[in-house]
Amino acid sequence: MSFVEFEFRLTHHDADAVADALERLGALSVTFKDLRDDPVLEPLPGEFRLWPETAVIALFDDSLSETERLDQLAARFDEEFLAGAKFRPVEDRAWEREWLKDWQPMRYGKRLWICPTQSDPPEASDAVVVWLDPGLAFGTGTHPTTAQCLEMLDELDLKGRTIIDYGCGSGILCIAALKLAAKSAIGVDLDPQAQLAIQENAARNGVAQQIRVQADGRALPPADCVLANILAGPLVELAPLLARACKPGGDLVLSGILVEQTAQLLCAYEPWFDIVTNRQREGWTCLHLKRRQTG
């Protein structure tokens, strides 16, 4: 089957109403795209925030011609929305594999590798491999925030230690820690897709028996190493909880922090932690903190 893709400027229209109308007209998918590279940072819980200049991309099957489809859209939308509409034919492909073809094994630090499941293992004799394909939950190692966490884990001595990953996403950090000789891990995430992803990824990497996944992050046994790669706002609010979750003398790795937010984060965690390292990459900060014996 072939498909056709129509792209419009959102202009003043309500995004939810536009998406709903397009789906009622038979759109198989509706996507919103930033037209000016404007970042959308830290939306509120449940908030759906778009960019100042936003494109709407609707995918339809090819049962109607371009003219017939535009006539159908014209009956629902005004001229301003349809002005400058772009039309593209799209050939059917094995989409679940198409976007994986250019994803290659990546090394973090000296030993740790994240590899797609269809790739060959690294030749290095000391390679520690996490097998992972991109999926519905965040976390493949390509983003600077995740990459810095993985590099930090490669440097830490994790042998026999317990791990908490708060906001675990795909489970990449939990699994990497276990592959690096950690004893056990707890992955915390509210998203059901993330809970499913971490269980599948843990099974694929042979560490399913060492991971517990839970949605409630309030009741956590103290761990030797706590990881949280989320956003600065939630990290500030979670400071007391994450401090309780980290054993005295334990390690805390925080990421998802913009460089200009670093001072705010350090202030929030200062009552309990001393700073070990503060690393920055592409505008993002990763903090390694050490829990004081008292505080």
URRA-V709327 format. One record per pair of residues at least 24 apart in sequence whose C-alpha atoms are under 10 Angstrom apart, sorted by the first residue. I is the first residue (numbers start at 1). J is the second residue. D is the distance in Angstrom with one decimal. If there is no record, write none. Layout:
i=(I & I)
j=(J & J)
d=(D & D)
//
This chain:
i=(1 & 1 & 1 & 1 & 1 & 1 & 1 & 2 & 2 & 2 & 2 & 2 & 2 & 2 & 2 & 2 & 3 & 3 & 3 & 3 & 3 & 3 & 3 & 3 & 3 & 3 & 3 & 4 & 4 & 4 & 4 & 4 & 4 & 4 & 4 & 4 & 4 & 4 & 4 & 4 & 4 & 4 & 5 & 5 & 5 & 5 & 5 & 5 & 5 & 5 & 5 & 5 & 5 & 5 & 5 & 5 & 6 & 6 & 6 & 6 & 6 & 6 & 6 & 6 & 6 & 6 & 6 & 6 & 6 & 6 & 6 & 7 & 7 & 7 & 7 & 7 & 7 & 7 & 7 & 7 & 7 & 7 & 7 & 7 & 7 & 8 & 8 & 8 & 8 & 8 & 8 & 8 & 8 & 8 & 8 & 8 & 8 & 8 & 8 & 9 & 9 & 9 & 9 & 9 & 9 & 9 & 9 & 9 & 9 & 9 & 9 & 9 & 9 & 10 & 10 & 10 & 10 & 10 & 10 & 10 & 10 & 10 & 10 & 10 & 11 & 11 & 11 & 11 & 11 & 11 & 11 & 12 & 12 & 13 & 13 & 13 & 15 & 15 & 15 & 15 & 15 & 16 & 18 & 18 & 18 & 18 & 19 & 19 & 19 & 21 & 21 & 21 & 22 & 22 & 22 & 22 & 22 & 22 & 22 & 22 & 23 & 23 & 23 & 25 & 25 & 25 & 25 & 25 & 26 & 26 & 26 & 26 & 27 & 27 & 27 & 27 & 27 & 28 & 28 & 28 & 28 & 29 & 29 & 29 & 29 & 30 & 30 & 30 & 30 & 30 & 31 & 31 & 31 & 31 & 31 & 32 & 32 & 32 & 33 & 41 & 41 & 42 & 42 & 42 & 42 & 42 & 43 & 44 & 56 & 56 & 57 & 57 & 57 & 58 & 59 & 59 & 59 & 60 & 60 & 61 & 61 & 62 & 62 & 96 & 96 & 97 & 99 & 100 & 100 & 103 & 103 & 103 & 105 & 105 & 105 & 105 & 106 & 106 & 106 & 106 & 107 & 107 & 107 & 107 & 108 & 108 & 108 & 108 & 108 & 108 & 108 & 108 & 108 & 108 & 109 & 109 & 109 & 109 & 109 & 109 & 109 & 109 & 110 & 110 & 110 & 111 & 111 & 111 & 111 & 112 & 112 & 112 & 112 & 112 & 112 & 112 & 112 & 112 & 113 & 113 & 113 & 113 & 113 & 114 & 114 & 114 & 114 & 114 & 114 & 115 & 115 & 116 & 117 & 128 & 128 & 128 & 128 & 128 & 129 & 129 & 129 & 129 & 129 & 130 & 130 & 130 & 130 & 130 & 130 & 130 & 130 & 130 & 130 & 130 & 130 & 130 & 131 & 131 & 131 & 131 & 131 & 131 & 131 & 131 & 132 & 132 & 132 & 132 & 132 & 132 & 132 & 132 & 132 & 133 & 133 & 134 & 134 & 135 & 135 & 135 & 135 & 135 & 136 & 136 & 136 & 136 & 136 & 136 & 137 & 137 & 137 & 137 & 137 & 137 & 137 & 137 & 137 & 137 & 137 & 137 & 138 & 138 & 138 & 138 & 138 & 138 & 138 & 138 & 138 & 139 & 139 & 139 & 139 & 139 & 139 & 139 & 139 & 140 & 140 & 140 & 140 & 140 & 141 & 141 & 143 & 143 & 143 & 144 & 144 & 144 & 144 & 144 & 144 & 144 & 144 & 144 & 145 & 145 & 145 & 145 & 145 & 145 & 145 & 145 & 145 & 145 & 145 & 145 & 145 & 145 & 145 & 146 & 146 & 146 & 146 & 146 & 146 & 146 & 146 & 147 & 147 & 147 & 147 & 148 & 148 & 148 & 148 & 148 & 148 & 148 & 148 & 148 & 148 & 148 & 148 & 149 & 149 & 149 & 149 & 149 & 149 & 149 & 149 & 149 & 149 & 149 & 150 & 150 & 152 & 152 & 152 & 152 & 152 & 152 & 153 & 153 & 153 & 153 & 153 & 154 & 155 & 156 & 156 & 156 & 157 & 157 & 158 & 158 & 158 & 158 & 159 & 160 & 160 & 161 & 161 & 161 & 161 & 161 & 162 & 162 & 162 & 162 & 162 & 162 & 162 & 162 & 162 & 162 & 162 & 163 & 163 & 163 & 163 & 163 & 163 & 163 & 163 & 163 & 163 & 163 & 163 & 164 & 164 & 164 & 164 & 164 & 164 & 164 & 164 & 164 & 164 & 164 & 164 & 164 & 164 & 164 & 164 & 164 & 164 & 165 & 165 & 165 & 165 & 165 & 165 & 165 & 165 & 165 & 165 & 166 & 166 & 166 & 166 & 166 & 166 & 166 & 166 & 166 & 166 & 166 & 166 & 166 & 166 & 167 & 167 & 167 & 167 & 167 & 167 & 167 & 167 & 167 & 168 & 168 & 168 & 168 & 168 & 168 & 168 & 168 & 168 & 168 & 169 & 169 & 169 & 169 & 169 & 169 & 169 & 169 & 170 & 170 & 170 & 170 & 170 & 170 & 170 & 170 & 170 & 171 & 171 & 171 & 171 & 171 & 171 & 171 & 171 & 171 & 171 & 172 & 172 & 172 & 172 & 173 & 173 & 173 & 174 & 174 & 174 & 174 & 174 & 174 & 174 & 174 & 175 & 175 & 175 & 175 & 175 & 175 & 175 & 175 & 175 & 176 & 176 & 176 & 177 & 178 & 178 & 178 & 178 & 178 & 178 & 179 & 179 & 179 & 182 & 182 & 182 & 183 & 183 & 184 & 184 & 184 & 184 & 184 & 184 & 185 & 185 & 185 & 185 & 185 & 185 & 185 & 185 & 186 & 186 & 186 & 186 & 186 & 186 & 186 & 186 & 186 & 186 & 187 & 187 & 187 & 187 & 187 & 187 & 187 & 188 & 188 & 188 & 188 & 188 & 188 & 188 & 188 & 188 & 189 & 189 & 189 & 189 & 189 & 190 & 190 & 190 & 190 & 191 & 217 & 217 & 217 & 218 & 218 & 218 & 219 & 219 & 220 & 220 & 220 & 221 & 221 & 221 & 222 & 222 & 222 & 222 & 223 & 223 & 223 & 223 & 223 & 224 & 224 & 224 & 224 & 224 & 224 & 225 & 225 & 225 & 225 & 225 & 225 & 225 & 226 & 226 & 226 & 226 & 226 & 226 & 227 & 227 & 227 & 227 & 227 & 227 & 228 & 228 & 228 & 228 & 228 & 229 & 229 & 229 & 229 & 229 & 229 & 230 & 230 & 230 & 230 & 231 & 231 & 231 & 231 & 231 & 232 & 232 & 232 & 232 & 232 & 232 & 232 & 233 & 233 & 233 & 233 & 235 & 235 & 235 & 236 & 236 & 236 & 236 & 236 & 236 & 237 & 237 & 238 & 238 & 239 & 239 & 239 & 239 & 239 & 239 & 240 & 240 & 240 & 240 & 242 & 242 & 243 & 243 & 243 & 243 & 243 & 243 & 243 & 244 & 244 & 246 & 246 & 246 & 246 & 246 & 247 & 247 & 247 & 247 & 248 & 248 & 248 & 248 & 248 & 248 & 248 & 248 & 249 & 249 & 249 & 249 & 249 & 249 & 249 & 250 & 250 & 250 & 250 & 250 & 251 & 251 & 251 & 251 & 251 & 251 & 251 & 252 & 252 & 252 & 252 & 252 & 252 & 253 & 253 & 253 & 253 & 253 & 253 & 254 & 254 & 254 & 254 & 254 & 254 & 255 & 255 & 255 & 255 & 255 & 255 & 255 & 256 & 256 & 256 & 256 & 257 & 257 & 257 & 257 & 257 & 258 & 258 & 258 & 258 & 258 & 259 & 259 & 259 & 259 & 260 & 260 & 261 & 262 & 262 & 270 & 271)
j=(61 & 62 & 63 & 90 & 91 & 92 & 93 & 60 & 61 & 62 & 63 & 89 & 90 & 91 & 92 & 93 & 28 & 59 & 60 & 61 & 62 & 63 & 88 & 89 & 90 & 91 & 92 & 58 & 59 & 60 & 61 & 62 & 63 & 64 & 65 & 66 & 69 & 87 & 88 & 89 & 90 & 91 & 29 & 30 & 57 & 58 & 59 & 60 & 61 & 62 & 66 & 86 & 87 & 88 & 89 & 90 & 30 & 56 & 57 & 58 & 59 & 60 & 66 & 69 & 70 & 82 & 85 & 86 & 87 & 88 & 89 & 31 & 32 & 33 & 55 & 56 & 57 & 58 & 59 & 82 & 84 & 85 & 86 & 87 & 88 & 32 & 54 & 55 & 56 & 57 & 58 & 80 & 81 & 82 & 83 & 84 & 85 & 86 & 87 & 33 & 35 & 53 & 54 & 55 & 56 & 57 & 80 & 81 & 82 & 83 & 84 & 85 & 86 & 50 & 51 & 52 & 53 & 54 & 55 & 56 & 57 & 80 & 81 & 82 & 52 & 53 & 54 & 55 & 56 & 80 & 81 & 80 & 81 & 77 & 80 & 81 & 48 & 49 & 50 & 54 & 56 & 48 & 56 & 76 & 77 & 81 & 56 & 57 & 58 & 73 & 76 & 77 & 56 & 57 & 58 & 59 & 60 & 73 & 76 & 77 & 58 & 59 & 60 & 60 & 69 & 72 & 73 & 76 & 58 & 59 & 60 & 61 & 57 & 58 & 59 & 60 & 61 & 58 & 59 & 60 & 61 & 57 & 58 & 59 & 60 & 56 & 57 & 58 & 59 & 60 & 55 & 56 & 57 & 58 & 59 & 56 & 57 & 58 & 57 & 231 & 258 & 230 & 231 & 232 & 233 & 234 & 233 & 233 & 81 & 85 & 85 & 86 & 87 & 87 & 88 & 89 & 90 & 89 & 90 & 89 & 90 & 89 & 90 & 134 & 135 & 133 & 134 & 133 & 134 & 133 & 134 & 142 & 129 & 130 & 131 & 132 & 140 & 141 & 142 & 147 & 141 & 147 & 150 & 151 & 141 & 147 & 148 & 149 & 150 & 151 & 152 & 153 & 154 & 155 & 147 & 148 & 150 & 151 & 152 & 153 & 154 & 155 & 151 & 154 & 155 & 151 & 154 & 155 & 180 & 150 & 151 & 153 & 154 & 155 & 176 & 177 & 179 & 180 & 141 & 150 & 151 & 154 & 176 & 140 & 141 & 142 & 150 & 172 & 176 & 140 & 141 & 140 & 204 & 154 & 176 & 179 & 180 & 181 & 175 & 176 & 179 & 180 & 205 & 172 & 173 & 175 & 176 & 177 & 178 & 179 & 180 & 201 & 202 & 204 & 205 & 206 & 172 & 175 & 176 & 201 & 202 & 204 & 205 & 206 & 170 & 171 & 172 & 175 & 200 & 201 & 202 & 204 & 205 & 170 & 201 & 170 & 197 & 169 & 170 & 193 & 194 & 197 & 169 & 170 & 193 & 194 & 196 & 197 & 168 & 169 & 170 & 171 & 191 & 192 & 193 & 194 & 195 & 196 & 197 & 198 & 167 & 168 & 169 & 170 & 171 & 172 & 193 & 194 & 197 & 168 & 169 & 170 & 171 & 172 & 173 & 194 & 229 & 169 & 170 & 171 & 172 & 173 & 172 & 173 & 256 & 282 & 284 & 255 & 256 & 280 & 281 & 282 & 283 & 284 & 285 & 286 & 229 & 230 & 231 & 254 & 255 & 256 & 257 & 258 & 280 & 281 & 282 & 283 & 284 & 285 & 286 & 172 & 173 & 228 & 229 & 230 & 255 & 256 & 286 & 173 & 255 & 281 & 286 & 229 & 253 & 254 & 255 & 256 & 279 & 280 & 281 & 284 & 285 & 286 & 287 & 173 & 227 & 228 & 229 & 253 & 254 & 255 & 256 & 286 & 287 & 288 & 176 & 177 & 253 & 277 & 279 & 286 & 287 & 288 & 177 & 180 & 225 & 227 & 253 & 180 & 180 & 180 & 225 & 251 & 181 & 182 & 182 & 183 & 224 & 225 & 183 & 184 & 224 & 185 & 223 & 224 & 225 & 250 & 186 & 210 & 221 & 222 & 223 & 224 & 225 & 226 & 246 & 247 & 250 & 187 & 211 & 222 & 223 & 224 & 225 & 226 & 227 & 245 & 246 & 251 & 252 & 188 & 211 & 212 & 213 & 217 & 220 & 221 & 222 & 223 & 224 & 225 & 226 & 227 & 228 & 242 & 245 & 246 & 252 & 189 & 213 & 217 & 223 & 225 & 226 & 227 & 228 & 229 & 253 & 190 & 214 & 215 & 216 & 217 & 226 & 227 & 228 & 229 & 230 & 235 & 238 & 242 & 254 & 191 & 194 & 215 & 217 & 227 & 228 & 229 & 230 & 231 & 194 & 195 & 197 & 198 & 213 & 214 & 227 & 228 & 229 & 230 & 193 & 194 & 195 & 196 & 197 & 198 & 229 & 230 & 194 & 195 & 196 & 197 & 198 & 199 & 200 & 201 & 202 & 195 & 196 & 197 & 198 & 199 & 200 & 201 & 202 & 211 & 213 & 197 & 198 & 201 & 202 & 227 & 228 & 229 & 198 & 202 & 207 & 210 & 211 & 212 & 226 & 227 & 201 & 202 & 203 & 205 & 206 & 207 & 208 & 210 & 211 & 202 & 205 & 207 & 225 & 202 & 205 & 206 & 207 & 210 & 211 & 205 & 206 & 207 & 210 & 224 & 225 & 210 & 211 & 208 & 209 & 210 & 211 & 212 & 223 & 209 & 210 & 211 & 212 & 213 & 223 & 225 & 226 & 210 & 211 & 212 & 213 & 214 & 217 & 220 & 221 & 223 & 226 & 211 & 212 & 213 & 214 & 215 & 217 & 227 & 212 & 213 & 214 & 215 & 216 & 217 & 218 & 220 & 228 & 213 & 214 & 215 & 216 & 217 & 214 & 215 & 216 & 217 & 215 & 241 & 242 & 245 & 242 & 244 & 245 & 244 & 245 & 244 & 245 & 246 & 245 & 246 & 247 & 246 & 247 & 248 & 250 & 247 & 248 & 250 & 251 & 252 & 248 & 249 & 250 & 251 & 252 & 291 & 249 & 250 & 251 & 252 & 253 & 290 & 291 & 250 & 251 & 252 & 253 & 254 & 289 & 251 & 252 & 253 & 254 & 255 & 288 & 252 & 253 & 254 & 255 & 256 & 253 & 254 & 255 & 256 & 257 & 286 & 254 & 255 & 256 & 257 & 255 & 256 & 257 & 258 & 261 & 256 & 257 & 258 & 261 & 262 & 264 & 265 & 257 & 261 & 264 & 265 & 265 & 268 & 269 & 264 & 265 & 266 & 267 & 268 & 269 & 265 & 268 & 268 & 269 & 265 & 268 & 269 & 270 & 271 & 272 & 268 & 269 & 271 & 272 & 269 & 272 & 269 & 271 & 272 & 273 & 291 & 292 & 295 & 272 & 291 & 272 & 273 & 290 & 291 & 292 & 290 & 291 & 292 & 293 & 272 & 273 & 290 & 291 & 292 & 293 & 294 & 295 & 273 & 289 & 290 & 291 & 292 & 293 & 294 & 289 & 290 & 291 & 292 & 293 & 275 & 276 & 288 & 289 & 290 & 291 & 292 & 276 & 287 & 288 & 289 & 290 & 291 & 277 & 286 & 287 & 288 & 289 & 290 & 278 & 285 & 286 & 287 & 288 & 289 & 279 & 280 & 284 & 285 & 286 & 287 & 288 & 284 & 285 & 286 & 287 & 283 & 284 & 285 & 286 & 287 & 282 & 283 & 284 & 285 & 286 & 283 & 284 & 285 & 286 & 284 & 285 & 285 & 286 & 287 & 295 & 295)
d=(7.7 & 7.9 & 9.8 & 9.4 & 7.3 & 5.8 & 9.1 & 9.1 & 6.5 & 6.0 & 9.1 & 7.4 & 6.0 & 4.8 & 5.4 & 9.2 & 9.5 & 6.9 & 5.7 & 4.4 & 5.0 & 8.6 & 8.6 & 5.9 & 4.9 & 6.2 & 7.0 & 8.4 & 5.9 & 5.3 & 6.0 & 5.9 & 9.4 & 9.3 & 9.1 & 8.2 & 9.6 & 7.0 & 5.7 & 4.4 & 5.5 & 8.4 & 9.6 & 9.7 & 6.7 & 5.7 & 4.6 & 6.3 & 8.6 & 9.4 & 9.7 & 8.0 & 5.7 & 5.1 & 6.2 & 6.8 & 9.7 & 8.1 & 5.7 & 5.3 & 6.6 & 8.1 & 9.2 & 9.4 & 9.1 & 9.8 & 6.6 & 5.6 & 4.8 & 6.6 & 9.0 & 9.3 & 9.4 & 9.6 & 6.6 & 5.5 & 4.4 & 6.5 & 8.9 & 9.0 & 8.6 & 5.6 & 5.0 & 6.7 & 8.5 & 9.7 & 8.6 & 5.5 & 5.2 & 6.6 & 8.6 & 9.6 & 6.5 & 6.4 & 7.6 & 7.0 & 5.0 & 6.8 & 9.4 & 9.5 & 9.0 & 7.6 & 6.0 & 4.5 & 6.1 & 8.9 & 8.7 & 6.4 & 8.0 & 8.2 & 8.0 & 7.7 & 9.8 & 10.0 & 10.0 & 9.6 & 7.6 & 5.6 & 5.6 & 6.0 & 9.7 & 9.3 & 6.7 & 9.5 & 9.0 & 7.6 & 7.5 & 8.6 & 9.8 & 7.8 & 6.8 & 9.3 & 8.7 & 9.7 & 9.9 & 8.0 & 9.2 & 9.4 & 8.4 & 9.5 & 8.5 & 9.2 & 8.6 & 9.8 & 8.8 & 9.9 & 8.4 & 9.5 & 8.5 & 9.3 & 7.8 & 8.9 & 9.9 & 9.8 & 7.1 & 9.2 & 9.4 & 8.2 & 9.0 & 9.7 & 8.5 & 9.5 & 9.3 & 9.1 & 9.4 & 7.8 & 7.8 & 8.9 & 9.4 & 8.7 & 6.6 & 8.3 & 9.6 & 5.9 & 5.4 & 4.9 & 7.8 & 7.4 & 5.5 & 5.6 & 7.5 & 8.1 & 5.8 & 5.3 & 7.6 & 6.9 & 5.7 & 4.6 & 6.6 & 9.5 & 8.2 & 5.8 & 5.0 & 6.5 & 8.6 & 4.8 & 6.2 & 9.0 & 7.6 & 8.9 & 9.7 & 9.8 & 6.9 & 8.1 & 7.4 & 9.2 & 9.9 & 9.6 & 9.9 & 9.8 & 9.8 & 9.2 & 9.8 & 9.9 & 9.5 & 9.6 & 8.8 & 9.7 & 9.5 & 9.6 & 9.2 & 8.4 & 9.3 & 9.8 & 9.4 & 9.9 & 9.0 & 7.7 & 7.7 & 8.9 & 9.2 & 9.5 & 9.3 & 9.7 & 9.2 & 9.7 & 9.9 & 8.1 & 8.5 & 9.7 & 9.5 & 9.3 & 9.3 & 8.8 & 8.7 & 6.9 & 8.2 & 9.2 & 6.1 & 5.0 & 8.7 & 9.0 & 7.2 & 9.8 & 9.4 & 9.2 & 7.7 & 4.8 & 7.8 & 8.6 & 5.8 & 7.2 & 8.3 & 7.0 & 8.2 & 9.3 & 6.8 & 9.2 & 9.1 & 7.7 & 7.8 & 8.7 & 6.2 & 9.7 & 7.7 & 9.8 & 8.8 & 8.1 & 9.6 & 9.1 & 10.0 & 9.7 & 8.8 & 7.7 & 7.2 & 9.6 & 9.4 & 8.7 & 8.6 & 9.3 & 9.9 & 9.5 & 9.0 & 9.3 & 8.3 & 6.5 & 7.0 & 9.9 & 9.8 & 8.0 & 7.4 & 9.3 & 8.6 & 7.7 & 9.6 & 7.0 & 6.2 & 9.8 & 9.7 & 7.3 & 9.9 & 8.9 & 9.4 & 9.0 & 6.5 & 9.9 & 9.2 & 9.4 & 9.6 & 7.7 & 9.3 & 7.1 & 6.2 & 10.0 & 8.8 & 9.6 & 7.8 & 9.9 & 9.7 & 6.6 & 9.4 & 8.1 & 8.4 & 9.5 & 8.6 & 8.5 & 9.9 & 10.0 & 7.7 & 9.2 & 9.3 & 7.5 & 8.9 & 8.0 & 6.4 & 7.3 & 9.4 & 7.4 & 8.9 & 5.1 & 4.9 & 8.6 & 8.4 & 9.3 & 6.2 & 5.0 & 8.6 & 8.8 & 6.5 & 8.5 & 9.5 & 8.3 & 4.9 & 5.7 & 8.7 & 9.1 & 9.7 & 7.7 & 9.5 & 8.2 & 6.0 & 5.3 & 7.4 & 6.2 & 8.4 & 9.7 & 9.5 & 9.4 & 7.5 & 9.2 & 6.8 & 9.5 & 7.8 & 9.2 & 9.7 & 9.8 & 9.9 & 9.2 & 8.7 & 9.0 & 6.6 & 7.0 & 8.9 & 7.0 & 8.9 & 9.2 & 6.9 & 8.8 & 10.0 & 9.1 & 5.6 & 5.4 & 7.9 & 9.5 & 9.3 & 8.2 & 9.3 & 9.7 & 6.5 & 7.4 & 6.9 & 8.7 & 8.1 & 10.0 & 7.0 & 9.7 & 7.5 & 8.1 & 9.1 & 9.8 & 9.7 & 9.6 & 9.6 & 9.8 & 9.6 & 9.7 & 7.8 & 9.8 & 7.9 & 8.5 & 8.1 & 9.2 & 8.5 & 6.4 & 9.3 & 7.5 & 8.1 & 9.0 & 7.7 & 7.0 & 7.9 & 7.0 & 9.7 & 7.0 & 8.9 & 9.2 & 7.4 & 8.6 & 7.9 & 9.6 & 9.7 & 8.8 & 9.3 & 7.9 & 6.5 & 8.0 & 9.7 & 9.6 & 8.8 & 7.3 & 9.8 & 9.0 & 9.6 & 9.0 & 8.5 & 8.6 & 4.9 & 8.1 & 8.7 & 8.3 & 6.9 & 8.0 & 9.4 & 8.8 & 7.8 & 5.7 & 7.3 & 9.7 & 8.3 & 9.8 & 9.7 & 8.6 & 5.2 & 5.2 & 6.4 & 8.6 & 9.9 & 9.9 & 9.9 & 8.5 & 9.3 & 9.0 & 5.6 & 6.2 & 5.0 & 5.8 & 7.6 & 9.8 & 9.2 & 9.6 & 10.0 & 7.6 & 9.7 & 9.6 & 10.0 & 9.8 & 8.4 & 8.9 & 8.5 & 6.4 & 8.3 & 6.5 & 4.7 & 6.1 & 8.4 & 9.4 & 8.0 & 8.6 & 9.6 & 8.7 & 9.7 & 9.9 & 10.0 & 8.6 & 6.0 & 4.6 & 5.8 & 8.2 & 9.5 & 9.9 & 9.8 & 9.7 & 10.0 & 7.3 & 7.5 & 6.1 & 4.9 & 7.4 & 8.1 & 9.9 & 9.9 & 8.5 & 9.8 & 9.0 & 8.9 & 9.2 & 8.9 & 8.5 & 6.3 & 6.8 & 6.5 & 9.9 & 7.3 & 8.5 & 9.8 & 7.8 & 8.9 & 9.9 & 8.5 & 7.7 & 7.8 & 8.9 & 8.3 & 4.9 & 7.6 & 9.6 & 7.6 & 7.1 & 9.2 & 9.6 & 5.6 & 7.9 & 8.5 & 5.3 & 5.0 & 8.7 & 9.0 & 7.3 & 9.3 & 8.5 & 9.8 & 7.2 & 4.6 & 8.0 & 9.3 & 7.1 & 7.5 & 9.4 & 9.3 & 9.8 & 7.7 & 8.0 & 8.8 & 7.8 & 9.4 & 9.2 & 8.7 & 8.7 & 9.6 & 9.6 & 7.7 & 9.9 & 10.0 & 8.6 & 8.0 & 6.4 & 9.8 & 7.5 & 9.2 & 7.1 & 8.9 & 9.2 & 8.2 & 9.8 & 9.5 & 9.9 & 9.6 & 9.6 & 9.6 & 9.8 & 7.1 & 7.8 & 8.7 & 8.4 & 9.1 & 7.9 & 9.1 & 9.6 & 9.5 & 7.1 & 9.4 & 9.8 & 8.5 & 4.8 & 6.0 & 8.3 & 9.5 & 9.7 & 6.3 & 4.9 & 6.4 & 8.6 & 8.7 & 9.4 & 9.6 & 8.5 & 5.6 & 4.8 & 5.8 & 7.4 & 9.8 & 8.6 & 9.3 & 9.1 & 9.5 & 7.1 & 6.2 & 4.7 & 6.4 & 8.4 & 9.1 & 9.6 & 8.6 & 6.0 & 5.1 & 5.5 & 6.9 & 6.0 & 9.7 & 9.4 & 9.6 & 7.7 & 6.5 & 5.0 & 7.6 & 7.8 & 7.8 & 4.6 & 7.3 & 8.7 & 7.7 & 8.5 & 9.3 & 9.6 & 9.3 & 9.9 & 9.1 & 9.9 & 8.7 & 8.4 & 6.0 & 9.4 & 6.2 & 8.6 & 9.1 & 5.2 & 5.3 & 9.0 & 9.2 & 5.6 & 9.3 & 7.4 & 8.9 & 9.8 & 8.2 & 7.8 & 4.8 & 6.4 & 8.6 & 9.6 & 9.4 & 5.6 & 4.7 & 5.8 & 7.8 & 9.4 & 9.6 & 7.9 & 6.3 & 4.8 & 6.3 & 8.5 & 9.9 & 8.5 & 5.9 & 4.9 & 6.1 & 8.3 & 9.5 & 8.0 & 6.4 & 5.1 & 6.3 & 8.2 & 8.0 & 5.8 & 4.4 & 5.2 & 8.4 & 8.7 & 8.0 & 6.4 & 5.0 & 7.9 & 7.4 & 4.8 & 5.9 & 8.5 & 9.9 & 6.5 & 5.2 & 7.5 & 6.9 & 8.5 & 8.5 & 7.0 & 8.9 & 9.2 & 9.5 & 8.8 & 7.4 & 8.7 & 9.4 & 7.8 & 6.1 & 9.1 & 9.0 & 5.9 & 7.9 & 9.9 & 8.4 & 9.2 & 9.5 & 8.8 & 6.4 & 5.9 & 9.5 & 9.5 & 9.0 & 8.7 & 8.0 & 9.3 & 8.6 & 9.2 & 9.9 & 7.8 & 9.2 & 6.5 & 8.0 & 7.5 & 9.8 & 9.4 & 9.2 & 9.7 & 9.7 & 9.9 & 9.1 & 6.9 & 9.8 & 9.6 & 6.9 & 8.8 & 8.3 & 9.1 & 9.4 & 8.3 & 5.2 & 5.6 & 4.6 & 7.1 & 9.0 & 9.2 & 9.8 & 6.2 & 4.9 & 5.7 & 5.8 & 9.2 & 8.5 & 5.8 & 5.3 & 8.0 & 8.9 & 10.0 & 9.2 & 7.0 & 5.9 & 4.9 & 6.3 & 9.7 & 9.7 & 7.9 & 5.8 & 5.0 & 6.2 & 7.3 & 9.6 & 7.1 & 5.6 & 4.7 & 6.4 & 8.9 & 9.8 & 8.4 & 5.7 & 5.1 & 6.6 & 8.1 & 9.7 & 10.0 & 7.8 & 6.3 & 4.6 & 6.5 & 9.0 & 6.8 & 7.0 & 7.3 & 9.7 & 8.6 & 5.6 & 5.2 & 6.9 & 8.7 & 9.2 & 5.9 & 4.6 & 5.8 & 9.0 & 5.5 & 5.3 & 5.3 & 9.0 & 8.7 & 8.8 & 8.4 & 8.8 & 8.5 & 9.7 & 6.5)
//
